[in-house]
Amino acid sequence: MRATINGTEHELRDGLTLAELLHELGIEESGSAVAVNERVVRRPLHEATKINDGDAIEIIHAVAGG
């Protein structure tokens, strides 16, 4: 299955959830916002949200500093 993550196309395994994707990418769920096909997915739904072929995923994570 193919999905676009932050503008770059990736080959992903079937059945992957948002929570699993973030874990595989080494991104902490806290401090991150995720949108799938331009719709924000709230953190409590990451475990249940499966990624589908052709999805466009945007991941934004907060960075501390000044």
PyMOL Python script that loads the backbone (N, CA, C, O; Angstrom):
from pymol import cmd

cmd.read_pdbstr("""\
ATOM      1  N   MET A   1       0.851  -1.158   0.000  1.00  0.00           N
ATOM      2  CA  MET A   1       0.000   0.000   0.000  1.00  0.00           C
ATOM      3  C   MET A   1       0.905   1.231   0.000  1.00  0.00           C
ATOM      4  O   MET A   1       1.984   1.226   0.593  1.00  0.00           O
ATOM      5  N   ARG A   2       0.447   2.281  -0.674  1.00  0.00           N
ATOM      6  CA  ARG A   2       1.220   3.522  -0.742  1.00  0.00           C
ATOM      7  C   ARG A   2       0.422   4.647  -0.098  1.00  0.00           C
ATOM      8  O   ARG A   2      -0.792   4.748  -0.270  1.00  0.00           O
ATOM      9  N   ALA A   3       1.129   5.487   0.645  1.00  0.00           N
ATOM     10  CA  ALA A   3       0.526   6.667   1.254  1.00  0.00           C
ATOM     11  C   ALA A   3       1.550   7.794   1.208  1.00  0.00           C
ATOM     12  O   ALA A   3       2.756   7.551   1.161  1.00  0.00           O
ATOM     13  N   THR A   4       1.067   9.000   1.221  1.00  0.00           N
ATOM     14  CA  THR A   4       1.944  10.168   1.217  1.00  0.00           C
ATOM     15  C   THR A   4       2.040  10.699   2.642  1.00  0.00           C
ATOM     16  O   THR A   4       1.027  10.972   3.286  1.00  0.00           O
ATOM     17  N   ILE A   5       3.262  10.839   3.120  1.00  0.00           N
ATOM     18  CA  ILE A   5       3.501  11.354   4.465  1.00  0.00           C
ATOM     19  C   ILE A   5       4.303  12.637   4.336  1.00  0.00           C
ATOM     20  O   ILE A   5       5.436  12.627   3.854  1.00  0.00           O
ATOM     21  N   ASN A   6       3.709  13.738   4.768  1.00  0.00           N
ATOM     22  CA  ASN A   6       4.342  15.059   4.679  1.00  0.00           C
ATOM     23  C   ASN A   6       4.914  15.321   3.285  1.00  0.00           C
ATOM     24  O   ASN A   6       6.028  15.819   3.131  1.00  0.00           O
ATOM     25  N   GLY A   7       4.112  14.968   2.276  1.00  0.00           N
ATOM     26  CA  GLY A   7       4.477  15.279   0.902  1.00  0.00           C
ATOM     27  C   GLY A   7       5.356  14.260   0.202  1.00  0.00           C
ATOM     28  O   GLY A   7       5.657  14.425  -0.980  1.00  0.00           O
ATOM     29  N   THR A   8       5.780  13.207   0.898  1.00  0.00           N
ATOM     30  CA  THR A   8       6.638  12.182   0.300  1.00  0.00           C
ATOM     31  C   THR A   8       5.909  10.850   0.278  1.00  0.00           C
ATOM     32  O   THR A   8       5.354  10.427   1.292  1.00  0.00           O
ATOM     33  N   GLU A   9       5.907  10.188  -0.869  1.00  0.00           N
ATOM     34  CA  GLU A   9       5.220   8.912  -0.994  1.00  0.00           C
ATOM     35  C   GLU A   9       6.029   7.802  -0.325  1.00  0.00           C
ATOM     36  O   GLU A   9       7.251   7.733  -0.458  1.00  0.00           O
ATOM     37  N   HIS A  10       5.314   6.932   0.399  1.00  0.00           N
ATOM     38  CA  HIS A  10       5.944   5.816   1.123  1.00  0.00           C
ATOM     39  C   HIS A  10       5.185   4.532   0.847  1.00  0.00           C
ATOM     40  O   HIS A  10       3.974   4.544   0.627  1.00  0.00           O
ATOM     41  N   GLU A  11       5.911   3.432   0.861  1.00  0.00           N
ATOM     42  CA  GLU A  11       5.306   2.105   0.794  1.00  0.00           C
ATOM     43  C   GLU A  11       5.106   1.652   2.236  1.00  0.00           C
ATOM     44  O   GLU A  11       6.061   1.604   3.010  1.00  0.00           O
ATOM     45  N   LEU A  12       3.866   1.319   2.599  1.00  0.00           N
ATOM     46  CA  LEU A  12       3.539   0.912   3.965  1.00  0.00           C
ATOM     47  C   LEU A  12       2.883  -0.460   3.943  1.00  0.00           C
ATOM     48  O   LEU A  12       2.311  -0.872   2.934  1.00  0.00           O
ATOM     49  N   ARG A  13       2.972  -1.159   5.064  1.00  0.00           N
ATOM     50  CA  ARG A  13       2.325  -2.474   5.137  1.00  0.00           C
ATOM     51  C   ARG A  13       0.817  -2.303   5.325  1.00  0.00           C
ATOM     52  O   ARG A  13       0.362  -1.329   5.925  1.00  0.00           O
ATOM     53  N   ASP A  14       0.069  -3.241   4.816  1.00  0.00           N
ATOM     54  CA  ASP A  14      -1.384  -3.209   4.959  1.00  0.00           C
ATOM     55  C   ASP A  14      -1.779  -3.322   6.421  1.00  0.00           C
ATOM     56  O   ASP A  14      -1.127  -4.021   7.196  1.00  0.00           O
ATOM     57  N   GLY A  15      -2.856  -2.628   6.796  1.00  0.00           N
ATOM     58  CA  GLY A  15      -3.392  -2.713   8.146  1.00  0.00           C
ATOM     59  C   GLY A  15      -2.700  -1.823   9.162  1.00  0.00           C
ATOM     60  O   GLY A  15      -3.032  -1.877  10.346  1.00  0.00           O
ATOM     61  N   LEU A  16      -1.756  -1.011   8.737  1.00  0.00           N
ATOM     62  CA  LEU A  16      -1.012  -0.146   9.643  1.00  0.00           C
ATOM     63  C   LEU A  16      -1.930   0.921  10.231  1.00  0.00           C
ATOM     64  O   LEU A  16      -2.719   1.528   9.506  1.00  0.00           O
ATOM     65  N   THR A  17      -1.832   1.153  11.543  1.00  0.00           N
ATOM     66  CA  THR A  17      -2.611   2.210  12.184  1.00  0.00           C
ATOM     67  C   THR A  17      -1.744   3.461  12.333  1.00  0.00           C
ATOM     68  O   THR A  17      -0.522   3.405  12.187  1.00  0.00           O
ATOM     69  N   LEU A  18      -2.389   4.578  12.622  1.00  0.00           N
ATOM     70  CA  LEU A  18      -1.637   5.814  12.845  1.00  0.00           C
ATOM     71  C   LEU A  18      -0.671   5.666  14.016  1.00  0.00           C
ATOM     72  O   LEU A  18       0.469   6.123  13.941  1.00  0.00           O
ATOM     73  N   ALA A  19      -1.120   5.033  15.092  1.00  0.00           N
ATOM     74  CA  ALA A  19      -0.250   4.849  16.256  1.00  0.00           C
ATOM     75  C   ALA A  19       0.986   4.043  15.881  1.00  0.00           C
ATOM     76  O   ALA A  19       2.095   4.383  16.291  1.00  0.00           O
ATOM     77  N   GLU A  20       0.805   2.973  15.102  1.00  0.00           N
ATOM     78  CA  GLU A  20       1.936   2.149  14.677  1.00  0.00           C
ATOM     79  C   GLU A  20       2.872   2.931  13.763  1.00  0.00           C
ATOM     80  O   GLU A  20       4.092   2.814  13.869  1.00  0.00           O
ATOM     81  N   LEU A  21       2.299   3.729  12.866  1.00  0.00           N
ATOM     82  CA  LEU A  21       3.119   4.540  11.965  1.00  0.00           C
ATOM     83  C   LEU A  21       3.988   5.505  12.759  1.00  0.00           C
ATOM     84  O   LEU A  21       5.190   5.608  12.513  1.00  0.00           O
ATOM     85  N   LEU A  22       3.385   6.212  13.709  1.00  0.00           N
ATOM     86  CA  LEU A  22       4.155   7.162  14.513  1.00  0.00           C
ATOM     87  C   LEU A  22       5.267   6.443  15.269  1.00  0.00           C
ATOM     88  O   LEU A  22       6.388   6.943  15.354  1.00  0.00           O
ATOM     89  N   HIS A  23       4.959   5.274  15.815  1.00  0.00           N
ATOM     90  CA  HIS A  23       5.967   4.497  16.541  1.00  0.00           C
ATOM     91  C   HIS A  23       7.115   4.101  15.602  1.00  0.00           C
ATOM     92  O   HIS A  23       8.287   4.243  15.954  1.00  0.00           O
ATOM     93  N   GLU A  24       6.775   3.609  14.417  1.00  0.00           N
ATOM     94  CA  GLU A  24       7.806   3.196  13.452  1.00  0.00           C
ATOM     95  C   GLU A  24       8.670   4.369  12.995  1.00  0.00           C
ATOM     96  O   GLU A  24       9.851   4.197  12.693  1.00  0.00           O
ATOM     97  N   LEU A  25       8.072   5.568  12.947  1.00  0.00           N
ATOM     98  CA  LEU A  25       8.824   6.757  12.547  1.00  0.00           C
ATOM     99  C   LEU A  25       9.580   7.395  13.710  1.00  0.00           C
ATOM    100  O   LEU A  25      10.334   8.348  13.514  1.00  0.00           O
ATOM    101  N   GLY A  26       9.378   6.867  14.928  1.00  0.00           N
ATOM    102  CA  GLY A  26      10.061   7.397  16.103  1.00  0.00           C
ATOM    103  C   GLY A  26       9.498   8.730  16.561  1.00  0.00           C
ATOM    104  O   GLY A  26      10.215   9.549  17.136  1.00  0.00           O
ATOM    105  N   ILE A  27       8.210   8.949  16.306  1.00  0.00           N
ATOM    106  CA  ILE A  27       7.564  10.209  16.680  1.00  0.00           C
ATOM    107  C   ILE A  27       6.664   9.975  17.882  1.00  0.00           C
ATOM    108  O   ILE A  27       5.804   9.095  17.857  1.00  0.00           O
ATOM    109  N   GLU A  28       6.859  10.756  18.928  1.00  0.00           N
ATOM    110  CA  GLU A  28       6.015  10.674  20.115  1.00  0.00           C
ATOM    111  C   GLU A  28       4.628  11.212  19.789  1.00  0.00           C
ATOM    112  O   GLU A  28       4.495  12.243  19.131  1.00  0.00           O
ATOM    113  N   GLU A  29       3.595  10.510  20.253  1.00  0.00           N
ATOM    114  CA  GLU A  29       2.234  10.985  20.004  1.00  0.00           C
ATOM    115  C   GLU A  29       1.959  12.282  20.746  1.00  0.00           C
ATOM    116  O   GLU A  29       1.275  13.164  20.226  1.00  0.00           O
ATOM    117  N   SER A  30       2.490  12.404  21.960  1.00  0.00           N
ATOM    118  CA  SER A  30       2.289  13.655  22.685  1.00  0.00           C
ATOM    119  C   SER A  30       3.129  14.735  22.011  1.00  0.00           C
ATOM    120  O   SER A  30       4.293  14.511  21.678  1.00  0.00           O
ATOM    121  N   GLY A  31       2.544  15.876  21.818  1.00  0.00           N
ATOM    122  CA  GLY A  31       3.247  16.957  21.146  1.00  0.00           C
ATOM    123  C   GLY A  31       3.166  16.882  19.633  1.00  0.00           C
ATOM    124  O   GLY A  31       3.810  17.664  18.934  1.00  0.00           O
ATOM    125  N   SER A  32       2.366  15.931  19.118  1.00  0.00           N
ATOM    126  CA  SER A  32       2.212  15.786  17.675  1.00  0.00           C
ATOM    127  C   SER A  32       0.751  15.941  17.283  1.00  0.00           C
ATOM    128  O   SER A  32      -0.155  15.632  18.058  1.00  0.00           O
ATOM    129  N   ALA A  33       0.543  16.421  16.075  1.00  0.00           N
ATOM    130  CA  ALA A  33      -0.798  16.478  15.497  1.00  0.00           C
ATOM    131  C   ALA A  33      -0.743  15.733  14.175  1.00  0.00           C
ATOM    132  O   ALA A  33       0.224  15.852  13.423  1.00  0.00           O
ATOM    133  N   VAL A  34      -1.797  14.959  13.897  1.00  0.00           N
ATOM    134  CA  VAL A  34      -1.827  14.161  12.676  1.00  0.00           C
ATOM    135  C   VAL A  34      -3.133  14.435  11.933  1.00  0.00           C
ATOM    136  O   VAL A  34      -4.212  14.460  12.525  1.00  0.00           O
ATOM    137  N   ALA A  35      -3.009  14.638  10.638  1.00  0.00           N
ATOM    138  CA  ALA A  35      -4.185  14.784   9.783  1.00  0.00           C
ATOM    139  C   ALA A  35      -4.106  13.740   8.680  1.00  0.00           C
ATOM    140  O   ALA A  35      -3.037  13.487   8.124  1.00  0.00           O
ATOM    141  N   VAL A  36      -5.240  13.140   8.373  1.00  0.00           N
ATOM    142  CA  VAL A  36      -5.335  12.186   7.273  1.00  0.00           C
ATOM    143  C   VAL A  36      -6.347  12.754   6.286  1.00  0.00           C
ATOM    144  O   VAL A  36      -7.502  13.005   6.628  1.00  0.00           O
ATOM    145  N   ASN A  37      -5.889  12.947   5.063  1.00  0.00           N
ATOM    146  CA  ASN A  37      -6.737  13.517   4.021  1.00  0.00           C
ATOM    147  C   ASN A  37      -7.388  14.821   4.484  1.00  0.00           C
ATOM    148  O   ASN A  37      -8.585  15.046   4.306  1.00  0.00           O
ATOM    149  N   GLU A  38      -6.546  15.674   5.090  1.00  0.00           N
ATOM    150  CA  GLU A  38      -6.910  17.022   5.538  1.00  0.00           C
ATOM    151  C   GLU A  38      -7.896  17.051   6.706  1.00  0.00           C
ATOM    152  O   GLU A  38      -8.523  18.080   6.956  1.00  0.00           O
ATOM    153  N   ARG A  39      -8.041  15.935   7.422  1.00  0.00           N
ATOM    154  CA  ARG A  39      -8.889  15.893   8.616  1.00  0.00           C
ATOM    155  C   ARG A  39      -8.030  15.495   9.809  1.00  0.00           C
ATOM    156  O   ARG A  39      -7.374  14.454   9.797  1.00  0.00           O
ATOM    157  N   VAL A  40      -8.044  16.337  10.838  1.00  0.00           N
ATOM    158  CA  VAL A  40      -7.260  16.047  12.038  1.00  0.00           C
ATOM    159  C   VAL A  40      -7.834  14.812  12.731  1.00  0.00           C
ATOM    160  O   VAL A  40      -9.047  14.676  12.890  1.00  0.00           O
ATOM    161  N   VAL A  41      -6.938  13.921  13.137  1.00  0.00           N
ATOM    162  CA  VAL A  41      -7.330  12.713  13.865  1.00  0.00           C
ATOM    163  C   VAL A  41      -6.890  12.903  15.308  1.00  0.00           C
ATOM    164  O   VAL A  41      -5.696  13.015  15.585  1.00  0.00           O
ATOM    165  N   ARG A  42      -7.841  12.941  16.223  1.00  0.00           N
ATOM    166  CA  ARG A  42      -7.519  13.134  17.639  1.00  0.00           C
ATOM    167  C   ARG A  42      -6.721  11.949  18.177  1.00  0.00           C
ATOM    168  O   ARG A  42      -6.918  10.810  17.754  1.00  0.00           O
ATOM    169  N   ARG A  43      -5.827  12.232  19.104  1.00  0.00           N
ATOM    170  CA  ARG A  43      -4.911  11.228  19.646  1.00  0.00           C
ATOM    171  C   ARG A  43      -5.617   9.960  20.129  1.00  0.00           C
ATOM    172  O   ARG A  43      -5.123   8.864  19.865  1.00  0.00           O
ATOM    173  N   PRO A  44      -6.758  10.064  20.829  1.00  0.00           N
ATOM    174  CA  PRO A  44      -7.404   8.814  21.286  1.00  0.00           C
ATOM    175  C   PRO A  44      -7.844   7.893  20.145  1.00  0.00           C
ATOM    176  O   PRO A  44      -8.126   6.717  20.377  1.00  0.00           O
ATOM    177  N   LEU A  45      -7.905   8.412  18.921  1.00  0.00           N
ATOM    178  CA  LEU A  45      -8.332   7.606  17.777  1.00  0.00           C
ATOM    179  C   LEU A  45      -7.173   7.034  16.963  1.00  0.00           C
ATOM    180  O   LEU A  45      -7.404   6.299  16.003  1.00  0.00           O
ATOM    181  N   HIS A  46      -5.934   7.356  17.327  1.00  0.00           N
ATOM    182  CA  HIS A  46      -4.771   6.891  16.561  1.00  0.00           C
ATOM    183  C   HIS A  46      -4.698   5.363  16.503  1.00  0.00           C
ATOM    184  O   HIS A  46      -4.380   4.804  15.453  1.00  0.00           O
ATOM    185  N   GLU A  47      -4.988   4.683  17.611  1.00  0.00           N
ATOM    186  CA  GLU A  47      -4.906   3.213  17.650  1.00  0.00           C
ATOM    187  C   GLU A  47      -5.922   2.568  16.726  1.00  0.00           C
ATOM    188  O   GLU A  47      -5.651   1.515  16.149  1.00  0.00           O
ATOM    189  N   ALA A  48      -7.092   3.184  16.575  1.00  0.00           N
ATOM    190  CA  ALA A  48      -8.174   2.591  15.796  1.00  0.00           C
ATOM    191  C   ALA A  48      -8.196   3.056  14.343  1.00  0.00           C
ATOM    192  O   ALA A  48      -8.947   2.510  13.534  1.00  0.00           O
ATOM    193  N   THR A  49      -7.381   4.060  13.998  1.00  0.00           N
ATOM    194  CA  THR A  49      -7.415   4.620  12.651  1.00  0.00           C
ATOM    195  C   THR A  49      -6.418   3.901  11.752  1.00  0.00           C
ATOM    196  O   THR A  49      -5.205   4.040  11.908  1.00  0.00           O
ATOM    197  N   LYS A  50      -6.947   3.139  10.819  1.00  0.00           N
ATOM    198  CA  LYS A  50      -6.097   2.416   9.862  1.00  0.00           C
ATOM    199  C   LYS A  50      -5.796   3.320   8.670  1.00  0.00           C
ATOM    200  O   LYS A  50      -6.634   4.108   8.230  1.00  0.00           O
ATOM    201  N   ILE A  51      -4.587   3.183   8.170  1.00  0.00           N
ATOM    202  CA  ILE A  51      -4.170   3.939   6.994  1.00  0.00           C
ATOM    203  C   ILE A  51      -4.598   3.147   5.757  1.00  0.00           C
ATOM    204  O   ILE A  51      -4.423   1.931   5.683  1.00  0.00           O
ATOM    205  N   ASN A  52      -5.160   3.870   4.793  1.00  0.00           N
ATOM    206  CA  ASN A  52      -5.624   3.244   3.550  1.00  0.00           C
ATOM    207  C   ASN A  52      -4.732   3.626   2.389  1.00  0.00           C
ATOM    208  O   ASN A  52      -4.051   4.651   2.422  1.00  0.00           O
ATOM    209  N   ASP A  53      -4.742   2.790   1.361  1.00  0.00           N
ATOM    210  CA  ASP A  53      -3.985   3.070   0.160  1.00  0.00           C
ATOM    211  C   ASP A  53      -4.385   4.431  -0.405  1.00  0.00           C
ATOM    212  O   ASP A  53      -5.569   4.719  -0.577  1.00  0.00           O
ATOM    213  N   GLY A  54      -3.389   5.256  -0.690  1.00  0.00           N
ATOM    214  CA  GLY A  54      -3.640   6.570  -1.275  1.00  0.00           C
ATOM    215  C   GLY A  54      -3.862   7.683  -0.274  1.00  0.00           C
ATOM    216  O   GLY A  54      -4.041   8.834  -0.673  1.00  0.00           O
ATOM    217  N   ASP A  55      -3.855   7.376   1.030  1.00  0.00           N
ATOM    218  CA  ASP A  55      -4.059   8.422   2.036  1.00  0.00           C
ATOM    219  C   ASP A  55      -2.925   9.450   2.005  1.00  0.00           C
ATOM    220  O   ASP A  55      -1.775   9.130   1.707  1.00  0.00           O
ATOM    221  N   ALA A  56      -3.288  10.684   2.320  1.00  0.00           N
ATOM    222  CA  ALA A  56      -2.317  11.762   2.494  1.00  0.00           C
ATOM    223  C   ALA A  56      -2.267  12.076   3.981  1.00  0.00           C
ATOM    224  O   ALA A  56      -3.264  12.494   4.571  1.00  0.00           O
ATOM    225  N   ILE A  57      -1.108  11.873   4.579  1.00  0.00           N
ATOM    226  CA  ILE A  57      -0.934  12.040   6.019  1.00  0.00           C
ATOM    227  C   ILE A  57       0.020  13.193   6.269  1.00  0.00           C
ATOM    228  O   ILE A  57       1.098  13.261   5.678  1.00  0.00           O
ATOM    229  N   GLU A  58      -0.383  14.094   7.147  1.00  0.00           N
ATOM    230  CA  GLU A  58       0.478  15.199   7.565  1.00  0.00           C
ATOM    231  C   GLU A  58       0.742  15.036   9.051  1.00  0.00           C
ATOM    232  O   GLU A  58      -0.193  14.888   9.839  1.00  0.00           O
ATOM    233  N   ILE A  59       2.006  15.064   9.435  1.00  0.00           N
ATOM    234  CA  ILE A  59       2.401  14.938  10.832  1.00  0.00           C
ATOM    235  C   ILE A  59       3.152  16.203  11.211  1.00  0.00           C
ATOM    236  O   ILE A  59       4.149  16.566  10.588  1.00  0.00           O
ATOM    237  N   ILE A  60       2.660  16.855  12.232  1.00  0.00           N
ATOM    238  CA  ILE A  60       3.283  18.073  12.739  1.00  0.00           C
ATOM    239  C   ILE A  60       3.642  17.826  14.194  1.00  0.00           C
ATOM    240  O   ILE A  60       2.787  17.420  14.982  1.00  0.00           O
ATOM    241  N   HIS A  61       4.902  18.067  14.563  1.00  0.00           N
ATOM    242  CA  HIS A  61       5.273  17.888  15.955  1.00  0.00           C
ATOM    243  C   HIS A  61       5.902  19.152  16.492  1.00  0.00           C
ATOM    244  O   HIS A  61       6.688  19.825  15.827  1.00  0.00           O
ATOM    245  N   ALA A  62       5.521  19.450  17.731  1.00  0.00           N
ATOM    246  CA  ALA A  62       6.017  20.645  18.390  1.00  0.00           C
ATOM    247  C   ALA A  62       7.485  20.459  18.784  1.00  0.00           C
ATOM    248  O   ALA A  62       7.913  19.373  19.174  1.00  0.00           O
ATOM    249  N   VAL A  63       8.225  21.534  18.670  1.00  0.00           N
ATOM    250  CA  VAL A  63       9.638  21.530  19.044  1.00  0.00           C
ATOM    251  C   VAL A  63       9.859  22.662  20.044  1.00  0.00           C
ATOM    252  O   VAL A  63       9.499  23.811  19.787  1.00  0.00           O
ATOM    253  N   ALA A  64      10.445  22.330  21.167  1.00  0.00           N
ATOM    254  CA  ALA A  64      10.723  23.329  22.188  1.00  0.00           C
ATOM    255  C   ALA A  64      12.010  24.072  21.822  1.00  0.00           C
ATOM    256  O   ALA A  64      12.891  23.531  21.155  1.00  0.00           O
ATOM    257  N   GLY A  65      12.089  25.271  22.257  1.00  0.00           N
ATOM    258  CA  GLY A  65      13.323  26.032  21.998  1.00  0.00           C
ATOM    259  C   GLY A  65      13.000  27.498  21.741  1.00  0.00           C
ATOM    260  O   GLY A  65      11.850  27.929  21.827  1.00  0.00           O
ATOM    261  N   GLY A  66      14.009  28.220  21.435  1.00  0.00           N
ATOM    262  CA  GLY A  66      13.751  29.636  21.249  1.00  0.00           C
ATOM    263  C   GLY A  66      14.679  30.276  20.293  1.00  0.00           C
ATOM    264  O   GLY A  66      14.574  31.476  20.039  1.00  0.00           O
TER     265      GLY A  66
END
""", "prot")
cmd.dss("prot")
cmd.show_as("cartoon", "prot")
cmd.util.cbc("prot")
cmd.orient("prot")
